[in-house]
């Protein structure tokens, strides 16, 4: 049967970053585990979210981590330096 890993969590971003996150996800689509990504149907307030939840084969963890590395490289949308990879 194989080994499965449960992956779950969320990302907080702004509208511009969310568009970039969606593009990274589309660029890394695998037709299966990509279905674990979800987004609220209607935005409210100021923070945008991207959620992931799924049980993936251990062999797919590297695929998922590569997506997260690409998402972490998305720069801040404003001058405050609040990008995903910002360490301040």
Contact map, one row per residue, 1 for C-alpha under 8 A:
1110000000000000000000000000000000000000000000000000000000000000000000000000000000000000
1111000000000000000000000000000000000000000000000000000011000000000000000000000000000000
1111100000000000000000000000000000000000000000000000000011000000000000000000000000000000
0111110000000000000000000000000000000000000000000000001111000000000000000000000000000000
0011111000000000000000000000000000000000000000000000001111001000000000000000000000000000
0001111100000000000000000000000000000000000000000000111100000000000000000000000000000000
0000111110000000000000000000000000000000000000000001111100000000000000000000000000000000
0000011111000000000000000000000000000000000000000011110000000000000000000000000000000000
0000001111100000000000000000000000000000000000000011100000000000000000000000000000000000
0000000111110000000000000000000000000000000000001111000000000000000000000000000000000000
0000000011111000000000000000000000000000000000001110000000000000000000000000000000000000
0000000001111100000000000000000000000000000000111100000000000000000000000000000000000000
0000000000111110110000000000000000000000000000111000000000000000000000000000000000010000
0000000000011111110000000000000000000000000001110000000000000000000000000000100000000000
0000000000001111111000000000000000000000000000110000000000000000000000000000000000000000
0000000000000111111100000000000000000000000000000000000000000000000000000000100000000000
0000000000001111111110000000000000000000000000000000000000000000000000000111100000000000
0000000000001111111111000000000000000000000000011100000000000000000000000000000000000000
0000000000000011111111100000000000000000000000000000000000000000000000000000000000000000
0000000000000001111111110000000000000000000000000000000000000000000000100100000000000000
0000000000000000111111111000000000000000000000000000000000000000000000100100000000000000
0000000000000000011111111100000000000000000000000000000000000000000000000000000000000000
0000000000000000001111111110000000000000000000000000000000000000000000000000000000000000
0000000000000000000111111111000000000000000000000000000000000000001001100000000000000000
0000000000000000000011111111100001000000000000000000000000000000001000000000000000000000
0000000000000000000001111111100000000000000000000000000000000000000000000000000000000000
0000000000000000000000111111100000000000000000000000000000000000000000000000000000000000
0000000000000000000000011111110001000000000000000000000000000010001000000000000000000000
0000000000000000000000001111111111000000000000000000000000000000000000000000000000000000
0000000000000000000000000001111111000000000000000000000000000000000000000000000000000000
0000000000000000000000000000111111100000000000000000000000000000000000000000000000000000
0000000000000000000000000000111111100000000000000000000000000000000000000000000000000000
0000000000000000000000000000111111110000000000000000010100000000000000000000000000000000
0000000000000000000000001001111111111000000000000000000000000000000000000000000000000000
0000000000000000000000000000001111111100000000000000000000000000000000000000000000000000
0000000000000000000000000000000011111100000000000011110000000000000000000000000000000000
0000000000000000000000000000000001111110000000000111100000000000000000000000000000000000
0000000000000000000000000000000000111111000000000111000000000000000000000000000000000000
0000000000000000000000000000000000001111100000001110000000000000000000000000000000000000
0000000000000000000000000000000000000111111000001100000000000000000000000000000000000000
0000000000000000000000000000000000000011111000000000000000000000000000000000000000000000
0000000000000000000000000000000000000001111100000000000000000000000000000000000000000000
0000000000000000000000000000000000000001111110010000000000000000000000000000000000000000
0000000000000000000000000000000000000000011111100000000000000000000000000000000000000000
0000000000000000000000000000000000000000001111100000000000000000000000000000000000000000
0000000000000100000000000000000000000000000111110000000000000000000000000000000000000000
0000000000011110000000000000000000000000000111111000000000000000000000000000000000000000
0000000000011110010000000000000000000000001001111100000000000000000000000000000000000000
0000000001111000010000000000000000000011000000111110000000000000000000000000000000000000
0000000001110000010000000000000000001111000000011111000000000000000000000000000000000000
0000000111100000000000000000000000011110000000001111100000000000000000000000000000000000
0000001111000000000000000000000000011100000000000111110000000000000000000000000000000000
0000011110000000000000000000000000011000000000000011111000000000000000000000000000000000
0000011100000000000000000000000010010000000000000001111100000000000000000000000000000000
0001111000000000000000000000000000000000000000000000111110000000000000000000000000000000
0001111000000000000000000000000010000000000000000000011111011000000000000000000000000000
0111100000000000000000000000000000000000000000000000001111111000000000000000000000000000
0111100000000000000000000000000000000000000000000000000111111000000000000000000000000000
0000000000000000000000000000000000000000000000000000000011111100000000000000000000000000
0000000000000000000000000000000000000000000000000000000111111111000000000000000000000000
0000100000000000000000000000000000000000000000000000000111111111100000000000000000000000
0000000000000000000000000000000000000000000000000000000000111111110000000000000000000000
0000000000000000000000000001000000000000000000000000000000011111111000000000000000000000
0000000000000000000000000000000000000000000000000000000000011111111100000000000000000000
0000000000000000000000000000000000000000000000000000000000001111111110000000000000000000
0000000000000000000000000000000000000000000000000000000000000111111111000000000000000000
0000000000000000000000011001000000000000000000000000000000000011111111100000000000000000
0000000000000000000000000000000000000000000000000000000000000001111111110000000000000000
0000000000000000000000000000000000000000000000000000000000000000111111111000000000000000
0000000000000000000000010000000000000000000000000000000000000000011111111100000000000000
0000000000000000000110010000000000000000000000000000000000000000001111111100000000010000
0000000000000000000000000000000000000000000000000000000000000000000111111100000000111000
0000000000000000000000000000000000000000000000000000000000000000000011111110000000011000
0000000000000000100110000000000000000000000000000000000000000000000001111111000000111000
0000000000000000100000000000000000000000000000000000000000000000000000001111100000111000
0000000000000000100000000000000000000000000000000000000000000000000000000111111111110000
0000000000000101100000000000000000000000000000000000000000000000000000000011111011100000
0000000000000000000000000000000000000000000000000000000000000000000000000001111111000000
0000000000000000000000000000000000000000000000000000000000000000000000000001111111000000
0000000000000000000000000000000000000000000000000000000000000000000000000001011111000000
0000000000000000000000000000000000000000000000000000000000000000000000000001111111100101
0000000000000000000000000000000000000000000000000000000000000000000000000001111111110100
0000000000000000000000000000000000000000000000000000000000000000000000010111100011111100
0000000000001000000000000000000000000000000000000000000000000000000000111111000001111100
0000000000000000000000000000000000000000000000000000000000000000000000011110000000111110
0000000000000000000000000000000000000000000000000000000000000000000000000000000011111111
0000000000000000000000000000000000000000000000000000000000000000000000000000000000001111
0000000000000000000000000000000000000000000000000000000000000000000000000000000010000111
